[in-house]
Amino acid sequence: MVVKGETIYSIARSFKVSPEELMSFNGITDPARLQIGSRLKIPGEVLVQKPVPANTQKLTEYRAQKNDTLYSIARQNGVSLETLRSVNGFSEAYVLKVGDRVKIPQNSSVRTVSGGGTQSSQNAQTAAASSSSSAPRSTSAVKNIDSSLRWPVSPKELSYMTGKLSGVSVTGERSEPVKSLSGGTVVSAGPYRGFGRVVIIQANGGYLYVYGGCESLSVKEGDRVGPGMELGKLGIDAVSNKPELFFMVYKNNAPIDPAKAPRA
């Protein structure tokens, strides 16, 4: 729902779409006539949840069971992944363990922007996890990363990411398969604002592999994958306008150099 101060241009920028695409998607011909309270459909987005300040939330506590993930708990309780992490002080790379006590807010504010089915509801949690309207990452100059290593896509260029995120940008060919470097379980698969579609795989040894920049996905949350299995197809990054994969690896919730990550 459009709130005071929002415009077609600010909303489009926030959701990483063009104003023209947003207007066309909603049948709008005059952006100056956007009205407060209007409901807009956002291309590629299903649900965005705005966190409620912690001091205004009623919380219940849940003890994590086998096969639970933060994503599944957030989805089942109708809260955003961002809110769940914030309330519990979990980092983006935190891997839920059996027996963890998870605080769940009971009065989140939900903003619906389009309809969707079961898979869309699952994808919504990862889409809501990023709330920054600015470019979420940047890359350093191309460095001599070992291209002889096996990477999720065939590398034309390799560079390290800078800023808040730690990982590698791999430039490949549009629509080429993005392949898993390890075996494991898909704990998240869906759109993540600023990174296209993202797959997160939890592997043995406390490792978490993050594959961002896909234009389509071949797996869903809960799937078991093996080394070399296709996860999706590489897409064009909205910032660089290149087919670019964003690959990050965490061990025990701390980022590590993806060049040094295990390759099964």
Residue, then its C-alpha position, 0 to 999 in steps of 0.5 A: m500500500v502506498v504511504k505518504g511521501e512515496t512516489i513511483y520513482s522511489i518505489a521502483r528504486s526501492f524494489k530495483v525495477s524501472p519506473e516504466e516497468l512498475m507503471s506498465f505492470n499496474g496500468i498507470t499512465d500518469p505517475a503524478r496521480l499516484q494516490i496514498g493507499s493505492r495497492l501496487k503489484i511489484p514485478g518479481e516480489v510477492l510479500v514485503q514485511k516491515p519489522v515492528p520495533a522490538n519494544t512494541q512486539k509480543l513475543t513467544e518462544y519456540r524451541a527448534q526441532k530437527n529439520d527446522t530452519l529460520y526460514s521455515i519458522a519465519r514462514q510458518n509464523g507469518v513474520s519476515l526473516e529480517t524481523l526474526r533475525s533482529v529479534n533474536g540477534f542472529s546474523e545473516a549466516y546463523v545456522l539454526k541448531v536443534g534446541d535453540r530457543v527462538k523468540i517469535p513476534q506476534n504482531s508484525s506489520v504485513r504489506t501485501v503487494s501481489g498475490g501468490g501461491t505456496q511457492s511464492s509464500q516460501n520465496a517471500q521470506t528471502a525477498a523480505a530479508s533485504s530492506s536497503s534501497s541502495a546498492p547492497r554490495s560492490t566489488s573490488a578491482v578484478k584480482n588474481i583468484d585461482s580460476s583453475l578451481r571449480w566454481p559454480v559457473s565458468p569464470k570469465e572474471l573473478s573479483y572479491m566483494t567489498g562492503k558489508l558482504s564477503g564473497v566473490s563475484v563471478t562473471g559468466e554467461r547468461s543462462e548458463p547452469v549454476k552448479s553446487l560445489s558441495g552436497g547439502t540441504v537447500v535452506s532457502a531458495g527464492p528472490y532476494r532484493g538486489f541479488g536476483r534469485v538466491v539459493i542457500i545450501q547448508a553443508n556438513g562441517g558447519y558450512l553455508y554456501v550462498y549462490g546469488g544472481c540466478e534468473s531462475l531456480s531448479v531447486k526449492e527449500g528442503d531439497r537435497v543436492g549433490p556436488g555439481m547439481e544444477l541450482g538454477k540459471l545465471g541472470i543479468d545483474a541489475v547493477s553491473n548489467k553483466p551475467e554475474l554470480f555472487f558466491m559467499v561461503y560461511k563456516n560456523n556463521a563466519p564468512i570465509d574466502p570462497a576460494k578456500a571453501p571445500r569443493a566436494 
